[in-house]
Amino acid sequence: MRRHHLQQKIIGALVHPIAVITIAGCILAFTMIFIIPKFEQMFKEMELGDLPAMTKLLLLMANTMVNYWYILIFLPVLACVGLKFIVKTPPTSLLLPLAVLLLAAEGVCGEPSGGRGDGANRAETAGGAARPAAAANTLPWPAPDAKVMEKMKAELREQFPATFQIIPVGPWVVATDLDKESAPRFTDYTITRYAAAIQRQLFTKTPRSEPVKVLLFADKTSYEAWNQKLYGEKPHTPFGYYSRQRKAMVMNIGTGGGTLLHEMVHAMAEADYPDIAAWLNEGVGSLFEASNSTRSGKVIGVTNWRLTGLQDDLAKSKAPKFKDLLAMGDMDFYGDRSSSNYAAARYLMQYLQEQGKLEAFYTRIRDKKDADALTTLRGVFDDKLTVEQIEEACYAWVKTLRLSPR
């Protein structure tokens, strides 16, 4: 009788936490299956580049639950089995696990949530998420001319109020009205990590050394107002641009770092391959405007918003032919079908990247190893395929791509 009474007390004590855990589990499952995937789509469209480790983990968990939702059906069964085990187990054998649960609830068995146990080995990002502390980095750009750099910094200090930060990173002289917590997201990651990696892996002949102004404005209002004040005109794009004549990038950085990386590719290509064709320049720039970093530190392009337009063109049999795209002059590339040309060039670059041939393709064209780009395209596939066959394989691959994996 006494044993039965103790069992009933234990079961009664567990009913409330089990109910709370069940309700919380249902809310968590709903959030992970229906809400988080929408954030993943939004992140890709915003082209934020590499996300914090915890965000990646959350997206991975959400995708796992979306793809393997049927496992959740068995959880209530497991809960029933567990409760049955509790009922049939002698009360004294439950004392230790119950004690552990109680201690954990009081924070005795481990550090409370939000503690600083590993704070010494972590670095805080602008978004508030923790990343592993960055390793020492050697920039791939030669030291720019000191006098030119000092003159450029002096010009920027004169042009902008004291609230602006002036941050030199290699040949890039950043001027920004971002706060001190937000600026490192772009100086320490977009420039020092991503642009530096692209310089190493692709633009290997002549690294950029000539200084460039990188004007990062916090939002649309600041971007448009300062563009009007500095250059007397409204910007032609809401995202940002690079002006070779002014040696300046003017960015609405509030839209994300994708366009900044795209324009930095243009500036690095300008030094490495001065007469680069627009289709190649924009193809490579567009490739890296949405990118991730591998464990080895290599930067790779990932699917982005240009995919939808190219897939629509393919469905209507209007996608550019490679024999036309790779022979296209700059005026034609930026002409009436510029959106289609951008998308086709971008996904040709990503296809070559997937095949492990992007670096060889760019290098052979830059070094003029072949008569023309079409010959180079066949050459990187060991002359085993015609241009038409490469185009067919590339576009078939494009049709399988999705912006947000499910």
SVG drawing of the C-alpha trace seen along z (x, -y; Angstrom):
<svg xmlns="http://www.w3.org/2000/svg" viewBox="-2 -68 56 71">
<polyline fill="none" stroke="black" stroke-width="0.4" points="0.0,0.0 2.8,-2.4 4.6,-1.5 1.5,-2.2 1.0,-5.5 4.6,-6.6 4.2,-5.6 1.0,-7.7 2.8,-10.7 5.7,-10.4 3.3,-10.1 1.3,-13.1 4.5,-15.1 5.5,-14.3 2.1,-15.0 2.6,-18.8 6.2,-18.8 5.2,-16.1 2.3,-18.2 4.5,-21.3 7.1,-19.4 4.5,-18.0 3.0,-21.4 6.4,-23.0 7.4,-20.1 4.3,-20.7 5.1,-24.4 8.7,-23.7 7.8,-21.2 5.3,-23.6 8.0,-26.4 10.7,-24.1 8.5,-22.7 6.5,-25.8 8.3,-28.9 12.1,-28.4 12.2,-27.2 10.7,-30.6 13.6,-32.3 16.0,-30.2 14.3,-31.3 14.5,-35.0 18.2,-34.6 19.0,-33.3 17.1,-36.1 18.9,-38.7 22.2,-37.1 23.7,-37.3 26.6,-35.0 27.9,-32.8 25.6,-32.6 26.5,-32.1 27.1,-28.5 24.1,-28.4 21.8,-29.7 23.2,-27.0 22.5,-24.4 18.9,-25.7 18.3,-25.5 19.7,-22.0 17.4,-20.9 14.4,-22.5 15.2,-20.8 15.7,-17.5 12.2,-17.8 10.7,-18.8 12.1,-15.8 11.7,-13.3 8.5,-14.5 7.1,-11.0 9.6,-10.3 7.5,-12.8 4.6,-10.3 6.6,-7.9 7.4,-10.4 4.0,-10.0 4.5,-6.2 7.8,-6.6 6.3,-8.9 3.7,-6.3 6.3,-3.5 8.3,-5.7 5.3,-6.5 4.5,-2.7 8.1,-2.1 7.7,-4.6 4.5,-3.0 6.0,0.5 9.5,-0.5 10.0,-0.2 9.9,-3.7 13.3,-3.6 15.0,-3.1 13.4,-6.3 14.9,-8.4 18.3,-8.9 17.0,-10.0 14.4,-12.2 17.1,-13.8 19.2,-14.5 16.2,-16.1 15.5,-18.3 19.2,-19.4 19.3,-20.2 16.2,-22.3 17.8,-24.2 21.0,-24.8 23.2,-22.6 24.3,-20.0 25.5,-22.5 26.0,-26.2 22.7,-28.1 21.6,-29.0 23.3,-32.1 26.4,-31.5 29.9,-32.5 31.7,-29.2 33.4,-29.4 33.3,-33.2 37.1,-33.4 37.3,-31.4 34.4,-33.0 33.9,-36.2 30.7,-38.1 29.3,-39.1 27.3,-42.1 24.1,-40.1 24.6,-39.0 25.4,-35.4 28.6,-33.8 31.2,-32.6 34.5,-30.8 37.2,-33.4 38.9,-34.2 42.3,-32.8 45.2,-35.1 44.8,-36.1 47.4,-37.2 45.8,-39.5 46.5,-38.5 46.9,-42.0 50.3,-43.8 50.8,-46.8 49.4,-49.8 51.3,-53.0 51.4,-54.6 51.1,-58.2 48.2,-57.4 46.5,-55.6 47.0,-58.5 45.7,-61.0 42.6,-58.9 41.9,-58.6 42.4,-62.4 39.9,-63.0 37.4,-60.7 37.8,-62.4 37.2,-65.7 34.1,-64.5 32.4,-62.7 31.5,-63.8 33.4,-62.5 30.6,-59.9 31.9,-57.9 34.5,-55.3 37.5,-55.1 38.9,-51.5 41.7,-50.5 41.8,-46.8 44.6,-46.1 43.9,-48.4 40.3,-48.9 39.6,-52.1 36.2,-51.7 34.2,-54.7 30.9,-53.9 28.2,-55.3 27.5,-51.8 28.0,-51.5 31.2,-49.9 29.3,-46.6 28.0,-46.3 31.0,-47.4 33.1,-44.3 30.6,-42.0 31.8,-43.5 35.4,-44.5 36.3,-41.2 34.1,-38.8 33.0,-40.1 36.4,-41.7 39.0,-39.9 37.5,-36.4 35.5,-36.2 37.1,-38.7 40.5,-37.6 39.7,-34.0 38.4,-34.8 41.6,-36.8 43.7,-33.8 41.7,-31.2 40.9,-33.0 42.7,-36.3 46.2,-34.8 48.2,-36.8 48.0,-40.4 46.5,-41.1 44.8,-44.4 47.2,-47.0 45.7,-50.3 43.5,-51.8 39.8,-51.8 37.2,-53.7 34.5,-51.5 31.6,-53.6 29.2,-51.5 26.0,-53.4 23.7,-51.9 20.4,-52.3 18.7,-53.5 18.2,-57.1 21.9,-57.5 23.0,-55.8 20.9,-58.0 21.5,-61.3 25.3,-60.8 25.4,-59.7 23.6,-62.9 25.9,-65.0 29.1,-63.4 28.4,-62.9 25.3,-65.1 23.1,-62.2 20.7,-59.6 22.2,-56.1 21.0,-53.9 20.7,-50.8 19.2,-50.4 22.0,-48.0 25.3,-49.6 27.9,-49.9 31.6,-50.2 32.9,-53.1 36.3,-52.5 36.6,-56.2 36.1,-57.3 37.9,-54.2 35.0,-53.9 32.4,-51.4 29.2,-53.1 27.0,-50.6 23.6,-50.5 24.9,-47.9 21.6,-47.7 20.6,-45.3 23.3,-42.8 26.9,-42.1 26.2,-40.2 26.4,-43.2 29.6,-44.4 31.3,-41.1 30.0,-41.2 31.6,-44.7 34.8,-43.7 35.1,-40.9 35.0,-43.6 37.7,-45.6 40.0,-42.5 39.3,-41.4 40.2,-44.9 43.7,-44.4 44.1,-40.8 42.5,-40.9 42.0,-44.6 40.3,-43.7 37.9,-41.1 34.7,-40.7 31.5,-41.8 29.9,-38.3 32.9,-36.8 33.2,-39.7 29.5,-39.8 29.3,-36.0 32.0,-35.7 30.8,-38.7 27.2,-37.4 28.4,-33.9 29.9,-35.2 27.2,-37.6 25.6,-34.6 28.3,-32.4 29.4,-30.2 32.8,-29.2 33.9,-25.6 35.8,-24.1 39.0,-24.6 38.3,-28.3 37.4,-28.2 34.5,-30.4 31.9,-28.9 28.8,-30.4 25.4,-29.1 22.0,-29.4 20.5,-32.9 17.6,-35.0 18.8,-34.9 17.8,-31.2 14.1,-31.9 14.6,-34.1 16.9,-31.6 14.5,-28.7 11.6,-30.8 13.8,-31.4 14.5,-27.7 10.8,-26.8 10.1,-29.3 13.1,-28.1 14.5,-31.7 17.7,-31.1 20.9,-32.5 22.9,-30.1 26.5,-29.6 27.9,-30.1 26.3,-33.6 26.9,-34.4 30.6,-33.7 31.1,-35.7 29.0,-38.6 30.3,-42.2 29.8,-44.4 27.1,-46.5 25.1,-43.5 25.5,-41.9 24.2,-45.0 21.4,-45.5 17.7,-44.6 18.2,-41.1 20.7,-41.9 18.8,-40.1 18.8,-36.9 22.5,-37.3 23.5,-37.9 21.6,-34.8 23.0,-32.5 26.6,-33.8 26.2,-33.4 24.9,-29.8 27.5,-28.8 30.1,-29.9 28.4,-27.9 28.2,-24.9 31.9,-25.1 32.5,-25.5 30.5,-22.3 32.6,-20.5 35.9,-21.8 36.7,-23.7 36.0,-27.4 39.6,-28.4 41.1,-26.7 38.4,-28.3 39.1,-31.8 42.8,-31.4 43.0,-30.1 40.8,-33.0 42.8,-35.6 46.1,-34.2 44.8,-33.9 45.7,-30.2 43.0,-29.6 41.7,-31.3 38.4,-32.2 36.3,-31.5 34.3,-28.8 37.5,-26.9 38.4,-27.3 35.1,-26.0 35.6,-22.8 39.2,-22.7 38.4,-22.5 36.2,-19.5 39.2,-17.9 37.6,-18.5 35.3,-15.6 32.1,-17.6 30.8,-20.2 29.6,-23.6 26.1,-22.5 26.5,-19.4 28.0,-21.4 25.1,-23.9 22.6,-21.0 24.2,-19.5 24.5,-22.8 20.9,-23.8 19.6,-20.4 21.5,-20.8 20.0,-24.3 16.5,-22.9 17.1,-20.7 18.2,-23.5 16.1,-25.0 16.5,-28.3 15.6,-26.6 16.3,-22.9 13.4,-20.9"/>
</svg>
